[in-house]
């Protein structure tokens, strides 16, 4: 019998969707997969070469819990370059992906009944990570007119004496929206009134932005509360290294020390080879990052154009990341060729899969309905074919 903490959580909807696509393909079905949450590019050559050199040099042993000195220096250098903030070793933790770092942060800090404010739409794992660690996720609804971002008034109303964390994710999965420096500063003013609240800001997509300015994080925009901000990042998305599994966080030495203590009793340290590759990714040639972001922007523009032309669908135009979050309320109540009525966004996602051979993820998995999320981290041909098939399936609705 699984422990209670396991029974409180569910399988990741994005992982379940990817598994379903694999099953259908194995059964001989042609499926255009728009669920993928990882770059379709290969890891840059110089990063792979760094890993090979590390193997050949015998760098295959345990490392310090908080990473090799070279990786820590690379993280410090990268953050000083991108944010202007200087961190020392006591403020750095590394783990087997940003996902593990987020989980360990909650494990290290939550007691039963502690509340974590999770704005919706949210990355699917946040609420279940909180539940698994005896906390209570407090889902904070956001509004279309605010581009699904947290406002100061809504944040102030959500904070209680039991609030331990606020989670911010920008650019967001699934909406791709980004906060301005002014918006973050305004949230910082509210948080200054609540010194018991920490902020976990997940910035894993911060290099994939489509405007002329870099993404700005809360630690930059609200220096007055910087000691309560845990900034999580990694190499998975920006450097096409999802399978390498390397994430990191910087922040208060007390929280970082607790995470490192847990890491010492779980996986000890991330892969030494991955750490060598990540150090090179963070400090080596950065041209791949800009080139990939430019390609994502072209794909975004094309996907927004095509989806926006489909009757009943309304995409949110993302500022970054590689997802399109699409309002599909215009399809609800319509009838499929088999006579079934589309009652919710899960029905819509299943209809697209069965009728169009296109895999997307229902918005309810992200806490907001009726929407669906589609990824444009795939080639333009697949994007155009997938949206074309969706358009044709919509045209067959009664």
C-alpha positions as CSV (number, residue, x, y, z in Angstrom):
1,X,0.0,0.0,0.0
2,X,1.5,3.4,-1.0
3,X,2.2,5.9,1.8
4,X,-0.4,8.7,2.3
5,X,1.9,11.2,0.6
6,X,1.9,9.1,-2.5
7,X,-1.9,8.7,-2.5
8,X,-2.3,12.5,-2.3
9,X,-0.7,13.1,-5.7
10,X,-1.5,12.1,-9.3
11,X,0.6,11.2,-12.2
12,X,1.9,14.3,-14.1
13,X,-0.6,15.0,-16.9
14,X,2.1,15.9,-19.3
15,X,4.0,12.7,-18.6
16,X,0.8,10.8,-19.1
17,X,0.1,12.5,-22.4
18,X,3.5,11.7,-23.6
19,X,3.1,8.1,-22.6
20,X,-0.2,7.9,-24.5
21,X,1.4,9.3,-27.6
22,X,4.1,6.6,-27.4
23,X,1.5,3.9,-27.0
24,X,-0.5,5.1,-30.0
25,X,2.6,5.3,-32.2
26,X,3.7,1.8,-31.1
27,X,0.3,0.6,-32.2
28,X,0.8,2.0,-35.6
29,X,-1.2,5.3,-35.3
30,X,0.1,8.4,-36.9
31,X,0.2,11.1,-34.2
32,X,1.4,14.6,-34.5
33,X,2.7,15.3,-31.0
34,X,2.3,18.8,-29.7
35,X,2.7,17.9,-26.1
36,X,6.4,17.9,-25.9
37,X,8.0,20.1,-23.1
38,X,11.5,19.9,-24.3
39,X,13.6,21.5,-27.1
40,X,13.8,19.6,-30.4
41,X,17.4,20.8,-30.9
42,X,20.4,18.7,-30.0
43,X,22.7,19.7,-27.2
44,X,25.3,22.1,-28.5
45,X,28.5,20.4,-29.7
46,X,30.9,22.3,-27.3
47,X,28.7,21.2,-24.4
48,X,28.9,17.5,-25.4
49,X,32.6,17.8,-26.0
50,X,33.0,19.1,-22.4
51,X,31.3,16.0,-21.1
52,X,33.5,13.7,-23.2
53,X,36.6,15.5,-21.9
54,X,35.4,15.0,-18.4
55,X,34.9,11.3,-18.9
56,X,38.3,10.9,-20.5
57,X,39.9,12.9,-17.7
58,X,38.4,10.5,-15.1
59,X,36.0,13.0,-13.6
60,X,33.6,10.2,-12.8
61,X,33.6,10.2,-9.0
62,X,31.3,11.8,-6.3
63,X,31.3,15.5,-6.2
64,X,30.4,17.9,-3.3
65,X,26.7,18.0,-2.6
66,X,26.4,21.5,-3.9
67,X,28.3,20.8,-7.1
68,X,31.9,21.0,-8.3
69,X,33.8,24.2,-7.7
70,X,33.8,24.8,-11.5
71,X,30.0,24.4,-11.7
72,X,29.4,26.7,-8.8
73,X,31.7,29.3,-10.3
74,X,29.8,28.9,-13.6
75,X,26.5,29.5,-11.9
76,X,27.9,32.6,-10.1
77,X,29.3,33.9,-13.4
78,X,26.1,33.3,-15.3
79,X,23.9,35.0,-12.7
80,X,26.3,38.0,-12.3
81,X,26.2,38.4,-16.1
82,X,22.4,38.1,-16.4
83,X,21.1,39.6,-13.2
84,X,24.0,41.7,-11.7
85,X,23.6,39.8,-8.5
86,X,26.6,38.1,-6.8
87,X,26.0,34.9,-4.9
88,X,28.5,32.9,-2.9
89,X,28.9,29.1,-2.3
90,X,26.6,29.1,0.7
91,X,23.8,30.4,-1.5
92,X,24.0,27.7,-4.2
93,X,22.5,24.3,-4.5
94,X,22.4,21.9,-7.5
95,X,20.3,18.9,-8.2
96,X,19.1,16.4,-10.7
97,X,17.1,18.9,-12.7
98,X,15.1,22.0,-11.6
99,X,12.2,19.7,-10.8
100,X,14.2,18.0,-8.1
101,X,15.4,21.3,-6.7
102,X,11.8,22.6,-6.4
103,X,10.7,19.4,-4.7
104,X,13.6,19.4,-2.2
105,X,12.9,23.1,-1.4
106,X,9.4,22.1,-0.4
107,X,10.6,19.0,1.5
108,X,13.1,21.2,3.4
109,X,10.6,23.9,4.4
110,X,7.0,22.6,4.7
111,X,5.3,21.3,7.7
112,X,1.8,20.0,7.8
113,X,-0.8,22.7,7.1
114,X,1.7,25.2,5.7
115,X,0.2,27.0,2.7
116,X,1.8,27.6,-0.7
117,X,0.2,30.1,-3.1
118,X,0.2,28.6,-6.6
119,X,-1.1,31.0,-9.3
120,X,-3.2,29.3,-12.0
121,X,-2.5,28.5,-14.7
122,X,0.4,26.6,-13.1
123,X,3.0,24.0,-14.1
124,X,1.3,20.7,-13.4
125,X,3.7,19.5,-10.8
126,X,3.6,22.4,-8.3
127,X,0.4,21.5,-6.4
128,X,1.3,17.8,-6.1
129,X,4.8,18.6,-4.9
130,X,3.3,20.7,-2.2
131,X,0.8,18.0,-1.2
132,X,3.5,15.3,-1.2
133,X,5.4,17.4,1.4
134,X,2.4,17.8,3.7
135,X,1.7,21.4,2.6
136,X,-1.6,22.9,1.3
137,X,-1.6,24.3,-2.2
138,X,-3.7,27.5,-2.3
139,X,-4.6,28.0,-6.0
140,X,-4.7,31.7,-6.8
141,X,-7.0,32.4,-9.8
142,X,-5.7,34.9,-12.3
143,X,-7.7,36.8,-15.0
144,X,-7.5,37.1,-18.7
145,X,-7.5,40.9,-18.5
146,X,-4.3,40.7,-16.4
147,X,-2.8,38.2,-19.0
148,X,-3.1,35.5,-16.3
149,X,-0.5,37.2,-14.0
150,X,-0.7,37.7,-10.3
151,X,-1.8,41.2,-9.3
152,X,-0.8,42.9,-6.0
153,X,-4.4,43.0,-4.8
154,X,-5.0,39.3,-5.5
155,X,-1.7,38.4,-3.8
156,X,-2.5,40.4,-0.7
157,X,-5.9,38.7,-0.4
158,X,-4.4,35.2,-0.7
159,X,-1.7,35.6,2.0
160,X,-2.6,34.2,5.4
161,X,-0.6,33.5,8.6
162,X,0.0,30.0,7.3
163,X,1.4,31.1,4.0
164,X,5.0,29.7,3.7
165,X,5.7,30.2,-0.1
166,X,4.5,32.0,-3.2
167,X,5.4,30.3,-6.4
168,X,6.1,32.4,-9.5
169,X,7.0,30.9,-12.9
170,X,7.9,33.3,-15.7
171,X,8.1,32.9,-18.6
172,X,5.3,30.6,-17.6
173,X,4.5,27.1,-18.5
174,X,1.8,27.0,-19.9
175,X,1.0,30.6,-20.9
176,X,4.4,31.9,-21.7
177,X,3.6,35.2,-20.1
178,X,6.4,37.3,-18.6
179,X,6.3,39.9,-15.8
180,X,7.7,43.4,-16.2
181,X,10.1,44.8,-13.7
182,X,7.4,47.2,-12.5
183,X,4.9,44.3,-12.0
184,X,7.4,42.4,-10.0
185,X,8.3,45.4,-7.9
186,X,4.7,45.9,-7.1
187,X,4.4,42.3,-5.9
188,X,7.6,42.9,-3.9
189,X,5.9,45.7,-2.1
190,X,3.1,43.4,-1.0
191,X,5.5,40.7,0.1
192,X,7.4,43.3,2.1
193,X,4.3,43.6,4.2
194,X,4.4,39.8,4.9
195,X,7.9,38.9,6.1
196,X,6.9,35.3,6.8
197,X,6.4,34.5,3.1
198,X,9.1,33.3,0.9
199,X,9.0,33.2,-2.9
200,X,10.1,30.3,-5.1
201,X,10.6,31.8,-8.6
202,X,11.1,29.3,-11.3
203,X,13.0,30.9,-14.2
204,X,13.8,27.8,-16.2
205,X,12.7,29.5,-19.5
206,X,14.4,32.9,-18.8
207,X,16.6,32.6,-21.9
208,X,13.7,31.9,-24.2
209,X,12.0,35.3,-24.6
210,X,10.7,37.0,-27.7
211,X,11.0,40.7,-26.9
212,X,14.0,43.0,-27.0
213,X,14.7,42.9,-23.3
214,X,15.9,40.1,-21.1
215,X,13.5,38.5,-18.6
216,X,13.7,40.2,-15.2
217,X,13.5,38.1,-12.0
218,X,11.9,39.0,-8.7
219,X,15.3,39.1,-7.0
220,X,16.4,41.9,-9.4
221,X,13.1,43.8,-9.3
222,X,12.5,43.7,-5.6
223,X,15.9,43.8,-3.9
224,X,14.3,44.6,-0.5
225,X,13.0,41.0,-0.2
226,X,15.9,39.3,-2.0
227,X,16.8,37.3,1.1
228,X,13.4,35.6,0.8
229,X,13.6,34.7,-2.9
230,X,14.7,31.3,-4.0
231,X,15.5,31.5,-7.7
232,X,15.4,28.1,-9.5
233,X,16.9,27.6,-12.9
234,X,18.8,24.9,-14.9
235,X,20.2,24.0,-18.3
236,X,17.4,21.8,-19.6
237,X,15.4,24.3,-21.7
238,X,17.9,27.0,-22.7
239,X,20.6,24.5,-23.7
240,X,18.6,21.6,-24.9
241,X,19.8,19.4,-22.1
242,X,16.6,17.9,-20.6
243,X,18.0,14.4,-20.3
244,X,21.2,15.5,-18.7
245,X,19.3,16.5,-15.5
246,X,20.9,19.5,-13.9
247,X,19.1,22.2,-12.1
248,X,20.2,24.8,-9.5
249,X,18.9,27.3,-7.1
250,X,20.3,30.4,-5.3
251,X,19.0,32.1,-2.3
252,X,19.0,32.3,1.5
253,X,21.8,30.2,3.0
254,X,19.4,28.7,5.6
255,X,17.1,27.3,2.9
256,X,20.0,26.3,0.6
257,X,21.7,24.5,3.5
258,X,18.6,22.5,4.3
259,X,18.2,21.5,0.6
260,X,21.9,20.4,0.5
261,X,21.4,18.4,3.6
262,X,18.5,16.5,2.0
263,X,20.5,16.1,-1.2
264,X,23.3,14.5,0.9
265,X,20.8,11.8,2.0
266,X,19.1,11.2,-1.3
267,X,21.2,11.3,-4.5
268,X,24.4,12.7,-2.9
269,X,25.1,14.8,-5.9
270,X,24.1,15.2,-9.6
271,X,26.1,13.3,-12.2
272,X,29.7,14.5,-12.3
273,X,29.7,14.4,-16.1
274,X,26.5,16.4,-16.4
275,X,28.1,19.0,-14.1
276,X,31.0,19.4,-16.4
277,X,28.7,19.8,-19.4
278,X,26.5,22.3,-17.5
279,X,29.5,24.4,-16.5
280,X,30.5,24.7,-20.2
281,X,26.9,25.5,-21.2
282,X,26.6,28.3,-18.7
283,X,30.0,30.0,-19.4
284,X,30.9,28.9,-23.0
285,X,29.7,30.1,-26.3
286,X,26.1,31.4,-25.9
287,X,25.2,31.7,-29.6
288,X,23.0,28.6,-29.5
289,X,20.8,30.3,-26.9
290,X,20.0,33.3,-29.1
291,X,19.7,31.2,-32.3
292,X,17.2,28.8,-30.6
293,X,15.1,31.7,-29.2
294,X,14.9,33.2,-32.7
295,X,13.6,30.0,-34.1
296,X,11.1,29.6,-31.3
297,X,9.9,33.1,-32.0
298,X,9.3,32.3,-35.7
299,X,7.4,29.2,-34.7
300,X,5.4,31.1,-32.2
301,X,4.3,33.7,-34.7
302,X,3.3,31.1,-37.2
303,X,1.4,29.0,-34.6
304,X,-0.5,32.1,-33.2
305,X,-1.4,33.0,-36.8
306,X,-2.8,29.6,-37.6
307,X,-4.5,28.9,-34.3
308,X,-6.1,32.3,-34.3
309,X,-7.7,31.6,-37.6
310,X,-9.5,28.5,-36.3
311,X,-13.1,29.2,-35.4
312,X,-13.7,28.8,-31.7
313,X,-10.0,29.0,-30.6
314,X,-8.3,32.0,-29.1
315,X,-4.5,31.7,-28.2
316,X,-2.7,33.7,-25.6
317,X,0.3,35.2,-27.3
318,X,3.3,34.1,-25.2
319,X,6.2,36.4,-24.3
320,X,8.6,33.4,-23.9
321,X,8.9,29.6,-23.4
322,X,7.6,27.4,-26.2
323,X,3.9,26.8,-25.5
324,X,0.7,28.1,-26.8
325,X,-2.2,28.1,-24.3
326,X,-5.4,28.2,-26.3
327,X,-8.9,29.1,-25.1
328,X,-11.3,26.6,-26.6
329,X,-14.6,27.6,-24.9
330,X,-15.9,28.3,-28.4
331,X,-15.9,24.6,-29.1
332,X,-17.9,23.5,-26.0
333,X,-21.4,22.4,-26.7
334,X,-20.6,21.4,-30.3
335,X,-21.2,17.9,-31.5
336,X,-18.6,15.5,-33.0
337,X,-19.2,13.4,-36.1
338,X,-20.1,10.5,-33.8
339,X,-22.7,12.5,-32.0
340,X,-20.8,13.1,-28.8
341,X,-21.0,16.6,-27.3
342,X,-17.8,18.4,-26.3
343,X,-18.5,19.3,-22.7
344,X,-15.0,20.3,-21.4
345,X,-11.4,20.8,-22.5
346,X,-10.6,17.2,-21.8
347,X,-13.2,16.2,-24.4
348,X,-11.6,18.7,-26.8
349,X,-8.2,17.2,-26.3
350,X,-9.5,13.7,-26.8
351,X,-11.4,14.7,-29.9
352,X,-8.2,16.2,-31.4
353,X,-6.3,13.0,-30.6
354,X,-8.9,10.6,-32.0
355,X,-10.3,12.6,-34.9
356,X,-7.3,14.6,-36.0
357,X,-4.4,12.5,-34.7
358,X,-3.0,15.5,-32.8
359,X,-1.9,15.3,-29.2
360,X,-2.4,18.4,-26.9
361,X,-2.9,18.6,-23.1
362,X,-6.1,19.8,-21.6
363,X,-5.9,23.2,-19.7
364,X,-7.7,21.8,-16.7
365,X,-4.4,19.9,-15.9
366,X,-2.9,23.4,-15.4
367,X,-5.7,24.6,-13.2
368,X,-7.6,26.7,-15.8
369,X,-10.4,25.5,-18.2
370,X,-11.5,25.4,-20.9
371,X,-8.0,25.6,-22.6
372,X,-5.4,23.3,-24.1
373,X,-1.7,23.6,-24.2
374,X,0.2,22.9,-27.4
375,X,4.0,23.0,-27.8
376,X,5.9,24.7,-30.6
377,X,9.2,23.0,-29.6
378,X,9.0,21.0,-32.8
379,X,9.7,21.7,-36.5
380,X,7.5,24.1,-38.4
381,X,6.2,21.3,-40.7
382,X,4.8,19.4,-37.7
383,X,3.3,22.6,-36.2
384,X,1.6,23.5,-39.5
385,X,0.3,19.9,-40.1
386,X,-0.9,19.6,-36.5
387,X,-2.8,22.9,-36.5
388,X,-4.2,22.1,-40.0
389,X,-5.5,18.8,-38.8
390,X,-7.1,20.6,-35.8
391,X,-8.7,23.1,-38.1
392,X,-10.2,20.3,-40.2
393,X,-11.5,18.5,-37.1
394,X,-13.1,21.7,-35.9
395,X,-14.8,22.2,-39.3
396,X,-16.4,18.7,-38.9
397,X,-18.1,19.6,-35.6
398,X,-21.8,20.2,-35.6
